[in-house]
Amino acid sequence: MLIQSDHTEIQSLTKEKIMSFCKLPFTADKTVKNRALIVSVENFYKDAGLRKRNGVKRDTRRLHKILSKLGFSVQIRMDIEADEIYKAFKAESKKTVKDCFVGIISSHGEEGVVFGADGCAVKLAEIYSYFGGPSMADKSKLFLIQVEADSSFSEEDDGMSELFSIPNDTAVMYATSPGYGAFMHPLGSVLIQTLCDLLENEGGPDLEITRLLTRLNYKVAYNFESRGKALGGKKQMPCFVTRFTREVYPFMDRKMAAAEDLSLTNKRMKNRALIVSVENFYPGAGLGKRKGAKKDTQRLHKILSKLGFSVDIRMDIEAEEIYEAFKADCFVGIISSHGEEGVVFGADGCAVKLAEIYTCFGGPSMADKSKLFLIQACRGHELDGGVEVEADSSFSEKDDGMSELFSIPNDTAVMYATSPGYGAFMHPAGSEMIQTFCDLLEEEGGPDLEITRLLTRLNYKVAYNFEARGKLFGGKKQMPCFVTRFTREVYPFMDRKMAAAEDLSLSFAATQLIDEPRRTRTSSIS
């Protein structure tokens, strides 16, 4: 146990008391285990201007008990300064773990930062970046961030730099959505106590990580409501960001269940999909033709129709028409065009803010519906070791990245072809993300996957199976990522009866698509 504080209010927390509830041995375990680091700040220095956080000890006790029972080697750091928080996570990133590392931070905070006992800010982006090195490359990483806003600290680029820094095969669970405060109670925080409830339930530890976090979203969002005069009736909506490329079961302490529980299958009469695809731009737009867009659209229509979706296709439409198209109800929204971070471009070269698209689905009519968006567009100009760049514009707006995340409604997932700041590949034979997505939906068992499991497999296949060719981009890679605010397990593509039906013909009311022979891929700029 490592405890350090100069604050007089926590001197009563003696080594004997800590040992009594944590029962942590000082001798090292010779067996390689999964590891967990819990950093909890309850008491702050008097001049820090931050309130005491009653309930932190309850969270820490329960987390330690459960994680230890599940085979984790757990280290706890209580009431430490900002510099010590950095050092603790940096040290953990260099240690050997069996399969998984779990990092939990509980403190006051603001968007992109948490605070040490000394009141100094700790950038989450820097914490995450420690785990992107070779020693942790093949390990699964999970962070839980329980923070309550209690400061005016701000830094313009913190929100996006934090997302950029999340390594592959990592998920980050936030107690609340960007821009909102989280609740803390003397009996413990709603996020951590609910997580512990799930891990103590029969079958809870056996859940794949995205399913577990989705259930955590649901329980906090729908089962919790604050009390009291000042905050009575207020809610808390967690969210998680994942860059996992494989299915992970970090808390499983026995063999995986023999069969998946498919009882939550969505049985709506007719799911809808809208595909907006821009291949040709107006001569004055200054944007190159995107060969392969028709191939993507053809295949998407065929597969989604076969799976029971009513599919609407809009080809080569202007920015204003894109906005109008998404104002109608739909279940799956797919946008394929040139783009930058936070925007895609219409055929007229005008920018379409993704934030505005997502907000169309936050109203009462879609409140109980599941929404999935796939965005096949660049999010910047950087190359990730093998991509065809679709970025053709210098459009930028400082707040677009975070306002885009703020606008994602509940029960919605957004799948991006690439990570923030990077370019995405487009090829005459179709884009890597959409073609791989179609491959998964055509595989046996693919449509039966819960949505986060399906998107995790999509992450993996694009990240590890694709590499660009050619002199200019040869060897470059593409790493997709998805953001989810689902509060329940959803199986949007499962429809066994429809899957058995004959293929539907490719006749489109909006645009006639032309079949072309499939060609071998070679690198070229879209």
N, C-alpha and C positions, 0 to 999 in steps of 0.2 A: 504494500500500500504506500503510495506516495502522496503526502499531504503537505502543503506549504501555504501559510498565510500569516500576515502580520496583524490581521484584523482582530481586535479584542473580542468581538461579538461571537466568534466561533471557537474560542479557546476551550469551551466546554466539550467540543467534539474531540475527545482524546483518542489516542491510538487504541485503547482497550474497547471504547464504544464502537469505533469503526470496525474493529475486528469482530465484535459481537454480532453486527448485522451483516457484514460482508464475508467473514470467515475466509479471508484471502491468505494463503500460505506465503511465506517469504522465500521458500525454497522453489527453485525453478522446476517446472514439469519437463521431464526429459522427452516426453512424447510430443511430436509436432501436432499442434491443435489449430483450430480456427481461433482468431484473436478478436478481442473487442476492447476499445478504449472509450471510457465514459468520462467526459469533462463536464462537471457540474459546478456552476457558480451560484451560490445561495446568498452570500454576504459580500458586499462591495466596500471598498475603503470609504471612509467618511467623506473625503473630498471628491469622490467620484460622481456624486449626485445621482446615484442609482439605488432604487429601493431593494430591500431584502426580498428574496423570492421564497416565501414559505411553500413547502411541498416538495422541494428539490430532493431532500433526503429520502422521502418516500419513493419517488421515482427511481433514485439510484439504488436503494435497497432491493426493490423489486426486479429491476433490470439485472442486477448482479446475480440474484438468486436464480432467475429463469435462464439467463445465458450460460451460467455455470452448469446448470442441470442439462443444458443442451450441448455440452462438451466444449464450450468456449473457454479460453484462458482470458480472464477479464482483468483489466487494470483500471483503477479509478483515480482521477485527479480532482480534488475538491478545492474551490476558491483560489485558483491560481491566476497569476497575472497574464496579460496578453502574450508577452514574450515566451512564457512557459507553455502556453497553449500551442504556439507554433512549434516549439522544441519537442513537445510530447508527441504530436502527430508526425513530425519529421522522423523521430526515432522509430515510431511504429511502422512507418513506410519501408524501413530497412530490415525489419525482422521477418523471419520465416513463418509463413502461415500454411496450414494444410490446404484449404480451398478458399476461405473467405475471411475478409476483414470487415468488422462493423465499427463505425465511428459514430458516437453520439455526443452532441454538444447541447447543453442546456444552460441558457443565460439570457440576459437582456440583449437586444440587438436591433438592427435596422436592416433594410434591404442590402444584402451582400456582405454584411458584417455581423459579428457577435462581439460582446465585450468581456474582457478579463476582469478580475476582481479590482484591478487598479483603474477601471473605467476606460482603458485604452482599447481601440478597435482592432479586431482580428479579421482580416479579409478571408472569407471562405474560399475565394478563388485560389489563394496561396495554399490553403490546407489541401484542397483537392489535387492541386498540381503535384504535390509530393508523391502521389500514388500513381503517377503516369509513367514511372521509370521501369526499366527491365525487370527488377526484382518482383514487381507486382503485376506485370503485364498479363500473366495467365491466371491471375486470381480475381475473384469476384469481390467488389467493394460496395458496401452499403453505408450511407450516412443518414442519420436522423437529426434534424435541426429543430430543436425546441427553443424558440426565442420569443420574447415579448418586447415590443417596441417601447423604448423609454428614453429616446435621445433624438436630437436633431441632426445627428451625423448624416452626411450625404456626400456622395461622390458620383459624378455623372455616369462614368463608365462601369461602375461596380456591378450592376445587374448583369450586363452582357458579358463582361470579362469573367464573371463567376460561371456562367454557362459554358463559355469557351473552354474553361479549365477542367471541366469534368472529364476524366479519362474514359477510355473504352471499358466496357464491362463494369460499369459503375451506375448505381442508382442513388439519387438523393431525394429523401422524403422531407418535405417542409411542413411544419405544424400548421401553416396557413398559406394562403395565396399571396402573390406579390402585392405589396402595398397595404396589407391588412395586419392587424395585431392578433396575437395568440393569447389564450387564457392560461393562467396559472392559478392553482388552488392549494390551500394547505394540505389537502389529501393527495395532491399530485396533479400533473398536467393531463389534460384529456387525451392528447396524442399518445404519450408514453404509457399511461395506464391502459388505454384501449389496445395498444400494441401488445402489452403484457397479457391482457385478457385473451387476445387471439392466440398467443403462443402457449397459453395454458389450456386452451380448448382442445378437445379431442380432434385430431386431424389438422389443427392449425399449423404446427411446425412442418407438416408434410406438403404445404402449399408451395407452388412455384412462386418466386419472389414477387412478380408483378401481380399475381392473383392475391397474394397476402396484402400487398400495399393497396390494391383496389378495394379490398374489404375494409381495410383501415380507413380509407377515404370515406366509404359509405357510413361506417359506424360513427365516425366523428361528425360528419356532415348532417346526418339525419337523427342521431340519438342524443346529441348534445344541445343544450340550450342554457345560456347563462341566466342567473337569477340576481335579484337585488334591484334597487331603485335606479341606480345609474346605468347598469348594463343588462337589465332584465330583458329576456327575449332575444338576445344577440346570439348569432351562430358562429361556427368556425369551420372553414372549408380547407382541408389540407390539399396538397398536390405533390406529385412526384415527377421527377425527370429521370429518364433512363437511357443509358447507352449500352445496355446489355446486348451481346451478340449471341447469347445462348440461354437456354432455360436453366435456371439456377434454383436450387433448393437448400439455402444456407442453414436452415434451422432443422432440417430433417434428421431425427435421431433414430430412425428405423427405415426399413426398405420402403421404397416408394409404393404408394397405394396401387393395387392391381388394376384399377380402372379409374378413369377420370369421372368426376361427378358432373354430368351434363344436364342436371335438373333445372338450371337457370336459362335454358335455351329461350331466346326471344321468339315468340309465336305471332308476331304482327302479320296482318293480312298481306301487306305488300310493302316491302322496303323500296326506297327510291335511291337512285344515284344520278348525279349530275357531273358530266365530264366537260370541262372547258379546256379546249386545246387550241393553242395558237401556233401554227406552222409558218404562215406567211404574214409579213408585216407590210404596212403601207410604205411606198417608196421613200417618203420623207421621214420615216421613223428612225432610220439609221440602225436597224436591227436585222441581223442575218436570218435567212430562212432556216427553220429547224427541221431538217430532214429526219424522218423517223416518227414524227408526231402521229401520222396516220396509222402507222403500224401499232403504236401503243393504243390508240383509240379503238381500232378494229378489235384487237385482242381483249381489251377491257370490256367492250360492249358484249362480245360473245360470251365471255365467262360470267360476267355479272348477270346477264339475262338468263343464262343457264341456271344460275343460283337463285332465281326468283325475283330479281330486282327489276323495277321499271326504270329504264335507262333513258336519260335525255342527254343529247350531245349538242354542244355549241362550238362550232369551229370558226376560228379567225374572226372573233368579234372584238369590238372596241372596249375600252376600259369601262365606259358607262354601261354598256350592255352586260359586262361581267358582273358588275354590282347588281343590276336588275335580275339577272339569272339566279343569283344566290338568295334573293329575297323570297323565293318559293321554297316550300318545305322539301327537304331531301335528307337522306340518311348518310350516304357516302358522297363526299365532294372531292373531285380530282381536278387539280389545276396544273396544266403543263404549258410553260412559256419561258421566256427570258425573265430574269429577275435579279433583285438585290435583296439585302437583308430587310425583311418586313414588307416587301412589295413584289408583285409580278407585273408584267406589262401587257396591255391590250394590243390588238393589231395596229392601233393608231400610235403606238409608242408611249401612250400615257400610263402612268403608274396606277396600280390598283393596290390599296393598302389591305393586307391580309387581316389586320385588326378589324377593319370595317366589315369584311366578309364574315368573320367569326361572330361578331356581335349580332348579326341577323338571326342567329340561332339561339340566342339567350332569352328569348321571350317565352311567355306561358305556353304557346302552342307547341313548342319543342322541348319544354321542361322535362317531360318524362320520356323523351326519345334519346336514343344513343346516336352520337354524331362522330363520323370519322372523316378526316380530311387527309388527302395525299397531295403534297406540294412538290411537283417535279420542276424545280427552278434553282438557279444559283442563288447563293446567299452572300456572295462576296467574290473576290478574285484570287484568293489563295488556292494553291494546289496541294492536295493531300497525297502526293506520291502516285497519281494516276487517273486524272479526270479530263473529260472534254468540257471546256468552259462554255457555259451558256450566257455568262454575264456580258452584256453589251451596253451598259449604261453606267454613268457616274452618279446616278440618283442616290441621294442619302438624306436621311432625316434623323437627327440625334435620338429622338425618343421612340422611333419606330420599333426597335427590338423589344423593349419592355412593354410598350403599349400593346404590341401584338400578343404577348403572353398574358397580360391583364385581361384581354378581351376573350380568351378562350372560355366558353361556357362550361358549366358542370356537365358531366357525362359526355365528354368530348375528348377525342384523341386526335393529335395532328402528327402525321408522319412526314418528315422532311427528307428530301433526297440526299441532303448533305448537311454537315454541321455548320453552325454559324460562322460566317466569314469565308467559306470555301465555295468553290465552283462545283457544278454537277455535270455529269456526262450526258451527252446526247449523241445518238448514232443513227444513220439511215435505217438500221434494222430495229430501232427502238431504243428507248432509254433503259439504262441498267436497272433502276429501281422498279419501274413499272413492269418490265418484262419478267423480272425476278418475282415480283408480287403475283403476276399471272401464273408463273410456274408453280408457286406455292398453292394457289387456289385450284390448280389442275392436278396436284399430287393427291394420292389417296390419303384421306384423313386431314388434308390441309384445310378445307372449308369447315371442318368440325372443331378447329382450334379456337380457344378463347382468344379474344382480339389482341391482348397484350402478348400472348405467347406467339401468335402469328407474326406480329410486328417485330418481336425479338428475333425470330428466325429470319425475317427479312433483313434486319440489321446484320446478322451473321453472314448470310449468303452474299450480300453486296460487299461487305467489308473484307471478307476472306477469299471469295471466289473470283472477284473481279480485279483485273489489272489492265491499265491502258497500254496500247501499243503505239508504235511509230516513233520517229526521231524526236518530235517536239514534246510529247506527253508520255512516252514509253516508261512503264514502271510506276506511274502514278496510281493512287488508290482513291476510293470514295467511301466515306463513312456516314451512313444515314443516322438519324436519331429521331426519337418521337417523344412528345410531351403528352401526358394523359391526366385528365381530371375525372376519369370514370369512378363512379362510386359503387358499381356492381360489375359482376362478371357478365360479359356479353359475347354472344356467338353470332355475329351478324351474317355470316355466310353459310350457316348450317341450314340446309334444306334438302334432306335426303330424297324426297319425292321429286323435287324439281331437278336435282342433280341427275336422276335417272332418266329424265325426259330427253327427247331428241334435241340436238343443237338448234338454236333459233337462227334464222337467216339474218344476214347483215343488211337490213334495209333501214336506212335512217331518214327521218323526216327532215332533219335540219341540214344534213350534208351527206352527199353520196361519197363513200370512201372507196378507193381503188385498191384492189389486191395487187401486190407486187411480189415477185419471187424474193425469198429471204437470201441475203448476201452475207458473206463472211465479214466480220467486223474489222475495220481499220480505223485508227485514230484520226479524227478531224474535228475542227472547231465548229460548234453549232452556230 
